[in-house]
């Protein structure tokens, strides 16, 4: 199987591509930056928002037409896109260009959406059919929802086959490039290790953290089910089903680092949701998804991997 991965230099893209290579699939990545983790992933260096997608003719001759596109490329970090909403708009342009490539060549797509589309979900868990567009809190979430809607329209107008995964705080390997990305877990690990204070924006914020191995397991199941025609045109929550508050996250990291951090408490940042625990019923029933990594075990592995990476 030939799989084109946009955003192949990011955390999910890197882990997914390496897993697919282990399975001897043929992989081609597209990203606007080089991969800082590995040179094993063949790469077209391209800004899809600015330059569009390559045509089939522009792809390497030994790759040719892909069987599937996994679209992961996006500007992330909700609060940063609140401050600069034009970067959220770029996500929609990127998604449109990728969808046009898929439409013109009749290639199915897997799209990584976000739990942010739920806005103000209610406990105890959040099912896929509970989105209320009036509750969307940020430009990032609005454009993720717009991307989903565009995919739904392409399915209805052009018979484009898709799966959409709504991800939530994916963490683990290949996620501590702090010069490029400032995700909370590795920021806390880095600051605590150096004895610096950490800032928590609402320590009661309670969300699903998704270990990278569970995320990749779910996407791999989706790839196989979609390509076999067994699960088509579905939107599915994907997480480890192991939520924690930001306060407990800080405590857990501190415990594994054996430190007592100085904590600065601040209110939640504009545009960010304060609660999300995924209902995983659909992922389990349709894909056979079975998350394996508990929150505590995932944080332990991440602290250990981070220590090995910087040593």
C-alpha distance (Angstrom), angle and dihedral (degrees) to the residues before:
residue distance angle dihedral
X1 . . .
X2 3.82 . .
X3 3.81 113.7 .
X4 3.80 126.8 -174.0
X5 3.82 113.0 -155.2
X6 3.79 121.1 -164.4
X7 3.79 114.1 -157.0
X8 3.80 88.9 28.0
X9 3.81 93.2 157.5
X10 3.81 93.7 60.0
X11 3.78 127.0 89.7
X12 3.81 98.9 -93.2
X13 3.80 92.7 37.9
X14 3.80 93.1 51.1
X15 3.80 94.7 47.8
X16 3.81 92.9 43.6
X17 3.80 94.4 48.3
X18 3.81 92.8 48.5
X19 3.81 90.8 49.1
X20 3.79 91.6 50.1
X21 3.79 90.8 48.1
X22 3.81 88.6 53.9
X23 3.81 86.0 57.2
X24 3.82 89.1 50.4
X25 3.79 94.9 -115.1
X26 3.81 117.1 151.3
X27 3.82 110.0 -109.0
X28 3.79 135.1 -168.5
X29 3.79 122.7 179.8
X30 3.80 130.9 -155.8
X31 3.79 119.6 -162.8
X32 3.79 137.3 142.4
X33 3.80 91.2 -128.2
X34 3.77 135.8 46.6
X35 3.79 119.2 -100.6
X36 3.82 108.4 -100.7
X37 3.82 92.6 -163.8
X38 3.79 107.9 49.3
X39 3.80 143.4 4.2
X40 3.80 92.9 -152.8
X41 3.81 94.9 93.6
X42 3.84 114.4 82.8
X43 3.80 106.2 -127.7
X44 3.78 140.3 -158.1
X45 3.79 104.5 -162.5
X46 3.79 105.0 -142.4
X47 3.81 141.6 138.2
X48 3.80 100.5 -132.5
X49 3.82 93.9 -167.9
X50 3.80 92.8 54.3
X51 3.80 102.0 30.3
X52 3.81 104.9 27.5
X53 3.79 125.1 -133.7
X54 3.77 125.7 -49.8
X55 3.78 115.2 -107.2
X56 3.77 119.2 -120.6
X57 3.81 87.7 -101.5
X58 3.82 90.1 58.0
X59 3.80 93.7 55.0
X60 3.80 119.0 96.2
X61 3.84 109.9 -79.9
X62 3.79 91.9 -126.3
X63 3.81 89.5 56.8
X64 3.81 102.9 41.2
X65 3.79 121.3 162.3
X66 3.83 112.8 3.3
X67 3.79 121.2 -130.6
X68 3.80 91.6 -143.8
X69 3.80 140.9 11.6
X70 3.81 118.8 -145.4
X71 3.80 105.2 -162.8
X72 3.81 111.1 -156.0
X73 3.81 101.7 140.7
X74 3.81 113.4 119.0
X75 3.76 144.3 128.2
X76 3.80 104.1 -105.8
X77 3.83 137.8 -174.4
X78 3.79 107.3 90.7
X79 3.80 98.0 -142.5
X80 3.80 93.7 48.2
X81 3.80 89.1 54.6
X82 3.81 90.1 48.7
X83 3.80 86.4 58.4
X84 3.81 92.3 44.3
X85 3.83 109.2 24.7
X86 3.80 92.1 174.4
X87 3.82 86.5 76.9
X88 3.81 89.0 57.5
X89 3.80 88.7 51.1
X90 3.83 88.5 53.9
X91 3.80 88.0 60.5
X92 3.80 89.9 60.9
X93 3.80 92.1 48.5
X94 3.80 89.7 49.9
X95 3.81 92.0 49.4
X96 3.81 91.8 48.1
X97 3.81 92.2 51.2
X98 3.80 91.6 48.8
X99 3.81 91.8 47.6
X100 3.80 91.5 50.8
X101 3.79 89.2 52.6
X102 3.81 89.2 51.3
X103 3.81 93.7 45.0
X104 3.79 95.3 48.9
X105 3.79 91.6 48.8
X106 3.84 99.0 32.9
X107 3.79 94.3 -123.0
X108 3.84 120.8 155.0
X109 3.80 118.5 -122.3
X110 3.78 138.2 -146.2
X111 3.80 112.0 -157.9
X112 3.80 128.7 -163.6
X113 3.79 109.0 -138.9
X114 3.78 126.6 169.7
X115 3.78 143.6 -114.6
X116 3.83 84.9 -122.9
X117 3.83 89.3 84.2
X118 3.82 88.3 75.2
X119 3.81 92.8 66.0
X120 3.81 103.0 -178.6
X121 3.81 104.7 11.8
X122 3.81 120.2 178.7
X123 3.83 125.8 -126.3
X124 2.93 147.3 -78.6
X125 3.83 96.7 43.9
X126 3.78 136.2 -24.0
X127 3.81 121.1 -122.6
X128 3.79 124.9 -160.3
X129 3.82 94.5 -110.3
X130 3.82 95.3 57.8
X131 3.82 99.6 81.9
X132 3.78 113.4 131.5
X133 3.79 110.2 -169.7
X134 3.83 90.8 -155.0
X135 3.81 89.2 63.8
X136 3.80 96.0 57.0
X137 3.79 106.3 125.9
X138 3.82 107.9 -168.5
X139 3.81 144.2 32.5
X140 3.82 88.3 -113.9
X141 3.81 90.9 57.0
X142 3.82 92.6 42.6
X143 3.78 92.5 55.2
X144 3.81 92.8 44.0
X145 3.80 87.4 54.7
X146 3.81 90.2 46.0
X147 3.81 89.6 51.4
X148 3.79 90.1 52.2
X149 3.80 91.2 49.6
X150 3.78 91.1 49.5
X151 3.80 89.7 52.8
X152 3.81 90.5 50.1
X153 3.80 89.5 51.7
X154 3.81 92.2 49.7
X155 3.79 89.2 51.2
X156 3.81 90.6 52.4
X157 3.81 97.4 41.1
X158 3.80 102.4 34.8
X159 3.80 104.6 19.5
X160 3.80 90.3 -116.1
X161 3.81 111.2 172.6
X162 3.81 117.0 -134.9
X163 3.77 150.0 162.4
X164 3.81 121.5 -156.6
X165 3.80 121.1 -158.5
X166 3.80 119.6 -163.2
X167 3.80 103.6 -150.0
X168 3.80 128.6 -162.8
X169 3.82 127.0 -155.8
X170 3.78 99.0 -37.1
X171 3.82 111.1 -161.0
X172 3.80 141.8 167.9
X173 3.81 133.5 69.7
X174 3.81 119.6 28.8
X175 3.79 93.7 15.8
X176 3.81 105.2 105.0
X177 3.79 102.7 80.8
X178 3.80 90.8 127.4
X179 3.81 94.5 178.7
X180 3.81 88.9 63.2
X181 3.78 105.8 28.8
X182 3.81 133.9 20.7
X183 3.80 106.8 -157.3
X184 3.77 114.8 172.2
X185 3.82 101.0 -117.1
X186 3.79 96.8 53.5
X187 3.80 91.9 38.9
X188 3.82 88.8 56.3
X189 3.81 92.0 45.2
X190 3.80 92.2 49.0
X191 3.81 95.7 45.5
X192 3.81 95.1 44.5
X193 3.79 91.9 47.7
X194 3.82 89.5 54.4
X195 3.80 93.0 45.1
X196 3.80 93.8 -113.3
X197 3.82 124.0 142.4
X198 3.80 117.6 -101.2
X199 3.80 126.1 -140.8
X200 3.79 118.7 -138.7
X201 3.79 116.6 -163.7
X202 3.84 99.0 -150.8
X203 3.80 109.2 -18.4
X204 3.84 89.5 -152.4
X205 3.81 92.5 62.6
X206 3.82 103.0 124.4
X207 3.81 118.7 -159.1
X208 3.79 143.7 149.7
X209 3.78 114.0 -96.9
X210 3.80 112.7 -156.8
X211 3.79 120.6 -151.9
X212 3.78 112.0 -137.8
X213 3.81 92.4 -120.5
X214 3.81 91.2 58.2
X215 3.80 91.0 45.6
X216 3.80 92.3 51.6
X217 3.80 91.9 44.6
X218 3.81 89.6 56.1
X219 3.81 95.1 46.2
X220 3.81 91.8 47.2
X221 3.80 90.2 51.8
X222 3.79 88.4 49.2
X223 3.80 92.5 50.7
X224 3.79 91.9 53.0
X225 3.81 95.4 43.3
X226 3.80 93.2 46.9
X227 3.79 94.8 47.1
X228 3.81 91.0 47.6
X229 3.81 90.3 50.2
X230 3.82 91.8 -120.7
X231 3.83 97.9 116.8
X232 3.80 115.6 25.4
X233 3.82 134.6 163.1
X234 3.80 97.9 8.4
X235 3.80 134.3 138.8
X236 3.79 112.4 -144.0
X237 3.80 137.5 -176.3
X238 3.79 112.7 -127.8
X239 3.79 122.7 -168.3
X240 3.78 141.9 119.3
X241 3.80 91.8 -100.8
X242 3.80 88.2 -129.0
X243 3.82 109.0 115.7
X244 3.80 128.6 -174.4
X245 3.78 139.1 174.5
X246 3.79 119.3 -111.2
X247 3.79 87.7 -114.0
X248 3.80 91.4 56.5
X249 3.80 90.1 44.7
X250 3.80 89.7 57.8
X251 3.82 91.6 46.1
X252 3.80 92.0 50.0
X253 3.80 94.5 49.1
X254 3.82 90.3 46.8
X255 3.80 90.7 51.3
X256 3.80 93.6 53.2
X257 3.81 91.4 44.8
X258 3.82 90.8 44.9
X259 3.81 93.3 -130.9
X260 3.79 137.3 124.3
X261 3.80 105.7 -132.9
X262 3.78 128.0 -152.1
X263 3.79 105.9 -124.1
X264 3.79 126.4 -155.9
X265 3.80 112.2 -161.5
X266 3.80 119.5 -146.9
X267 3.83 132.3 168.9
X268 3.78 119.4 -97.3
X269 3.80 113.5 -76.8
X270 3.82 120.6 -110.2
X271 3.79 114.1 -86.9
X272 3.80 97.3 20.4
X273 3.80 124.4 118.6
X274 3.81 119.9 -127.5
X275 3.82 100.7 -153.0
X276 3.78 136.4 35.3
X277 3.79 128.9 150.8
X278 3.78 111.6 162.5
X279 3.76 125.7 -130.0
X280 3.82 99.7 -135.5
X281 3.81 96.7 -174.1
X282 3.79 93.5 110.1
X283 3.82 94.5 48.4
X284 3.79 91.1 49.4
X285 3.79 95.5 45.8
X286 3.81 99.3 41.8
X287 3.80 101.3 33.6
X288 3.78 104.9 22.1
X289 3.81 86.8 -119.3
X290 3.78 113.9 178.8
X291 3.83 115.1 176.7
X292 3.79 112.4 -144.9
X293 3.80 108.0 -176.6
X294 3.80 119.6 82.5
X295 3.79 118.8 -151.3
X296 3.80 93.8 -107.8
X297 3.81 93.8 47.1
X298 3.79 91.6 45.7
X299 3.80 93.2 51.8
X300 3.81 90.5 46.7
X301 3.82 91.2 52.5
X302 3.80 91.6 45.9
X303 3.81 93.7 50.8
X304 3.81 89.6 49.0
X305 3.81 93.7 46.5
X306 3.80 91.2 47.9
X307 3.82 90.6 52.1
X308 3.81 91.2 50.9
X309 3.81 91.6 47.8
X310 3.82 95.5 53.8
X311 3.81 96.1 38.8
